């Protein structure tokens, strides 16, 4: 509330300066209407932020509920199994990055090489990474496996550097396996809260 009142005070100051500088006259009634508009704007902004936070903290329950329907028709959509598969895919990717001079790979453009340098975690063993917090953000389950994909949030602790990373892993389904499609570093609460799952079987 103090934040809002400060902005109202600042806005009133601008109005007073504008009036004194000859820009025009603003009556008390007009100022009161403008104050109501500003307060309404900030109230809506706070409500929107609250909705985003609520959805963020409920996202796993929402996804689990929706995925149960898919799992009844296709055993692949096992919530816990998918998370484990995503973690293993991430570990394999990191081991690959640390055992290969990927800078020289001909199929990578400069942008892709730069992205790989940013996500490389310098590990020597699959036991170097811990996942204290992992959950599915969204998934796409359509007719035909070629369109299926899943996004998994990973909180990763590197035991070698004692650093923690937050990444969103986007994986594409290939039969019963998951292949990494993209990695988003430091996903925002807004990004996670607004992710939408799509289930279309008919």
Secondary structure, DSSP 8 states (H G I E B T S, - for coil): -HHHHHHHHHHHHHHHHHHHTTS----HHHHHHHHHHHHHHHHHHHHHHHHHHHHHHHHHHHHHHHHHHHHHH-TT--HHHHHHHHHHHHHHHHHHHHHS-GGG-TT--HHHHHHHHHH----SSGGGEEEEEEEEEEEEEESSGGG-EEEEEEEEEETTTTEEEEEEEEEEEETTEEEEEEEEES--HHHHHT---EEE--
